[in-house]
Amino acid sequence: MIGALIFAVTMFIGWTIFDYIKHKKLVKENVVSGLAASMVAGVAWYVLFVIF
């Protein structure tokens, strides 16, 4: 579970940095989309960990 949480947080930070570099400003919409993507990825990572 900790691995999935660390993966989700890392993905959120990376996604936010990438969007900031791309748009040269932090936009709430991009932060929320990064949060949603990282949550989905974290859940998928956890499910794969439990299955295998």
N, CA and C atoms as an extended XYZ file, in Angstrom:
156
Properties=species:S:1:pos:R:3:atomname:S:1:resname:S:1:resid:I:1 pbc="F F F"
N         0.826       -1.191        0.000 N   MET     1
C         0.000        0.000        0.000 CA  MET     1
C         0.870        1.254        0.000 C   MET     1
N         1.954        1.218        0.746 N   ILE     2
C         2.846        2.381        0.787 CA  ILE     2
C         3.451        2.630       -0.598 C   ILE     2
N         3.781        1.554       -1.300 N   GLY     3
C         4.347        1.700       -2.649 CA  GLY     3
C         3.385        2.393       -3.601 C   GLY     3
N         2.100        2.031       -3.515 N   ALA     4
C         1.093        2.659       -4.373 CA  ALA     4
C         0.919        4.132       -4.012 C   ALA     4
N         0.968        4.439       -2.726 N   LEU     5
C         0.834        5.830       -2.279 CA  LEU     5
C         2.019        6.666       -2.747 C   LEU     5
N         3.213        6.131       -2.611 N   ILE     6
C         4.412        6.847       -3.063 CA  ILE     6
C         4.361        7.051       -4.577 C   ILE     6
N         3.925        6.026       -5.314 N   PHE     7
C         3.802        6.144       -6.762 CA  PHE     7
C         2.809        7.234       -7.145 C   PHE     7
N         1.665        7.284       -6.457 N   ALA     8
C         0.638        8.281       -6.768 CA  ALA     8
C         1.138        9.697       -6.476 C   ALA     8
N         1.802        9.874       -5.351 N   VAL     9
C         2.321       11.205       -4.997 CA  VAL     9
C         3.392       11.639       -5.993 C   VAL     9
N         4.278       10.719       -6.348 N   THR    10
C         5.334       11.025       -7.315 CA  THR    10
C         4.747       11.375       -8.675 C   THR    10
N         3.724       10.640       -9.088 N   MET    11
C         3.090       10.931      -10.366 CA  MET    11
C         2.412       12.300      -10.338 C   MET    11
N         1.754       12.643       -9.229 N   PHE    12
C         1.112       13.948       -9.114 CA  PHE    12
C         2.135       15.073       -9.202 C   PHE    12
N         3.234       14.927       -8.500 N   ILE    13
C         4.268       15.968       -8.525 CA  ILE    13
C         4.851       16.102       -9.931 C   ILE    13
N         5.140       14.976      -10.571 N   GLY    14
C         5.682       15.016      -11.930 CA  GLY    14
C         4.708       15.622      -12.915 C   GLY    14
N         3.444       15.248      -12.808 N   TRP    15
C         2.409       15.769      -13.700 CA  TRP    15
C         2.278       17.286      -13.516 C   TRP    15
N         2.295       17.741      -12.278 N   THR    16
C         2.161       19.170      -11.995 CA  THR    16
C         3.361       19.950      -12.526 C   THR    16
N         4.560       19.419      -12.327 N   ILE    17
C         5.763       20.087      -12.839 CA  ILE    17
C         5.727       20.144      -14.363 C   ILE    17
N         5.334       19.043      -15.012 N   PHE    18
C         5.253       19.008      -16.467 CA  PHE    18
C         4.261       20.049      -16.984 C   PHE    18
N         3.078       20.140      -16.359 N   ASP    19
C         2.089       21.129      -16.788 CA  ASP    19
C         2.564       22.551      -16.535 C   ASP    19
N         3.278       22.774      -15.428 N   TYR    20
C         3.794       24.105      -15.142 CA  TYR    20
C         4.818       24.521      -16.195 C   TYR    20
N         5.704       23.605      -16.561 N   ILE    21
C         6.704       23.914      -17.585 CA  ILE    21
C         6.034       24.148      -18.936 C   ILE    21
N         5.002       23.365      -19.230 N   LYS    22
C         4.324       23.468      -20.521 CA  LYS    22
C         3.546       24.779      -20.656 C   LYS    22
N         2.849       25.208      -19.587 N   HIS    23
C         1.983       26.382      -19.666 CA  HIS    23
C         2.566       27.635      -19.010 C   HIS    23
N         3.706       27.507      -18.348 N   LYS    24
C         4.389       28.623      -17.685 CA  LYS    24
C         3.577       29.251      -16.548 C   LYS    24
N         2.561       28.537      -16.065 N   LYS    25
C         1.799       28.990      -14.903 CA  LYS    25
C         1.011       27.801      -14.353 C   LYS    25
N         0.701       27.885      -13.070 N   LEU    26
C        -0.102       26.841      -12.447 CA  LEU    26
C        -1.574       27.178      -12.613 C   LEU    26
N        -2.302       26.271      -13.225 N   VAL    27
C        -3.729       26.451      -13.450 CA  VAL    27
C        -4.458       25.394      -12.624 C   VAL    27
N        -5.503       25.810      -11.935 N   LYS    28
C        -6.243       24.902      -11.067 CA  LYS    28
C        -6.739       23.675      -11.825 C   LYS    28
N        -7.176       23.875      -13.046 N   GLU    29
C        -7.685       22.786      -13.877 CA  GLU    29
C        -6.612       21.715      -14.112 C   GLU    29
N        -5.374       22.137      -14.360 N   ASN    30
C        -4.287       21.190      -14.581 CA  ASN    30
C        -3.905       20.455      -13.298 C   ASN    30
N        -3.964       21.140      -12.177 N   VAL    31
C        -3.653       20.510      -10.900 CA  VAL    31
C        -4.700       19.446      -10.565 C   VAL    31
N        -5.959       19.756      -10.795 N   VAL    32
C        -7.031       18.799      -10.515 CA  VAL    32
C        -6.931       17.596      -11.451 C   VAL    32
N        -6.607       17.821      -12.717 N   SER    33
C        -6.468       16.697      -13.647 CA  SER    33
C        -5.266       15.836      -13.269 C   SER    33
N        -4.199       16.447      -12.798 N   GLY    34
C        -3.044       15.683      -12.320 CA  GLY    34
C        -3.375       14.871      -11.089 C   GLY    34
N        -4.173       15.444      -10.200 N   LEU    35
C        -4.599       14.733       -8.995 CA  LEU    35
C        -5.473       13.538       -9.359 C   LEU    35
N        -6.388       13.736      -10.284 N   ALA    36
C        -7.265       12.639      -10.700 CA  ALA    36
C        -6.458       11.525      -11.371 C   ALA    36
N        -5.532       11.892      -12.232 N   ALA    37
C        -4.713       10.888      -12.917 CA  ALA    37
C        -3.842       10.121      -11.930 C   ALA    37
N        -3.289       10.818      -10.958 N   SER    38
C        -2.437       10.135       -9.984 CA  SER    38
C        -3.253        9.221       -9.072 C   SER    38
N        -4.477        9.600       -8.757 N   MET    39
C        -5.324        8.734       -7.943 CA  MET    39
C        -5.677        7.457       -8.695 C   MET    39
N        -6.031        7.588       -9.958 N   VAL    40
C        -6.344        6.409      -10.774 CA  VAL    40
C        -5.113        5.513      -10.899 C   VAL    40
N        -3.955        6.102      -11.137 N   ALA    41
C        -2.732        5.321      -11.270 CA  ALA    41
C        -2.367        4.631       -9.955 C   ALA    41
N        -2.554        5.323       -8.839 N   GLY    42
C        -2.268        4.719       -7.543 CA  GLY    42
C        -3.169        3.536       -7.248 C   GLY    42
N        -4.445        3.662       -7.556 N   VAL    43
C        -5.384        2.558       -7.358 CA  VAL    43
C        -5.025        1.392       -8.275 C   VAL    43
N        -4.700        1.677       -9.529 N   ALA    44
C        -4.323        0.621      -10.468 CA  ALA    44
C        -3.052       -0.082       -9.991 C   ALA    44
N        -2.086        0.684       -9.495 N   TRP    45
C        -0.849        0.106       -8.981 CA  TRP    45
C        -1.143       -0.815       -7.802 C   TRP    45
N        -2.010       -0.381       -6.912 N   TYR    46
C        -2.378       -1.195       -5.749 CA  TYR    46
C        -3.101       -2.473       -6.174 C   TYR    46
N        -4.024       -2.370       -7.119 N   VAL    47
C        -4.759       -3.543       -7.590 CA  VAL    47
C        -3.783       -4.539       -8.238 C   VAL    47
N        -2.862       -4.051       -9.055 N   LEU    48
C        -1.880       -4.943       -9.665 CA  LEU    48
C        -1.000       -5.596       -8.602 C   LEU    48
N        -0.663       -4.872       -7.561 N   PHE    49
C         0.144       -5.422       -6.474 CA  PHE    49
C        -0.613       -6.526       -5.741 C   PHE    49
N        -1.902       -6.328       -5.522 N   VAL    50
C        -2.694       -7.322       -4.815 CA  VAL    50
C        -2.896       -8.569       -5.680 C   VAL    50
N        -3.111       -8.387       -6.970 N   ILE    51
C        -3.360       -9.518       -7.869 CA  ILE    51
C        -2.102      -10.364       -8.028 C   ILE    51
N        -0.973       -9.711       -8.219 N   PHE    52
C         0.263      -10.448       -8.459 CA  PHE    52
C         1.060      -10.490       -7.199 C   PHE    52
